[in-house]
Amino acid sequence: MKIAIIGAGNLGLAVAKGVLHSNGATTMYLTKRNTTEIKDFEKYGNVTVTSDNQEAVKKSDVLIFAVQPGHFAAILEQVKDLLTEKHVIISTITGFSISKIEEIIGSERYIIRSMPNTAISVGNSMTCLCTNELGKKRIDLAKAIFNRMGHTLEIPEDQMQAATVICASGIAFWMRLIRATTQGAIQLGFDAKEAQELAMHTCNGAASLLIESGSHPEEEIDRVTTPKGCTIEGLNEMEHQGLSSSLIRGIVASFEKISHIKKG
């Protein structure tokens, strides 16, 4: 694949690293207004670093846009006349709808929206994807790109805001749960470094169990709870204090906020 990443900031570079480390591109263009900080990427040999978006578009088939939302429309206007029937447009820009993209470049383009999270930087993102009608023909290509950096799920566009809360804001929610577990471990006598290590790897193990087994969480909970045991005692106390309801209310509050921002 000939890939261009238009806007090689933190997210764009994370995508670039994932693709390059898995040999997913025959050539890659990385664009940024100030290219000094990303010149090192040219050591890969098949990477060209440039501030010229038009050059990158001309020399590539897959265009991944990772620019600031306020700059996206102008950049699309800048390159729209260079687009051909071979180009696949993948947007990572939050809140910029497919219909907005189509208004600028037309609907007869392969257009895909992606919503990765910050774990893409360690190759473990949960990335949601949606497409326009024509883009459905290239969704497998987009999945192949982002599956190199985690896991993908194709969803309708009207669920992208909800996915942003669950997957992008969700990273922060899980961090807070890990922090709370760490604090509990410190109270039980572990030093801070040990406590965080215990919390992180236990969280990772819990998620891995579900991913590998396909089990429902309650099935795995049943495996570690015994009658009158310490696990069920702790779980019940957490529920009495509102653990599940607080999480759900927090998720809903985040969704209401992002919906309000979109309307504003």
Buried (B, 14 or more C-beta within 10 A) or exposed (E): BBBBBBBBBEBBBBBBBBBBEBEBBEBBBBBBEEBEEBEEBEEEEEBBBBEEBBBBBEBBBBBBBBBEEEBBBEBBEBBEEBBEEEBBBBBBBBEBBBEBBBEBBEBEBBBBBBBBBBBBBEBBBBBBBBBBEBBEEBBEBBBBBBBBBBBBBBBEBEBBBBBBBBBBBBBEBEEEBBEEBBBBBBEEEBEEEEBBBBBEEEBEEEEEBEEEEEBEEEEBBEEEBEEEEEEBEEBEEEEEEEBEEEEEEBBEEBBEEBEEEEEE
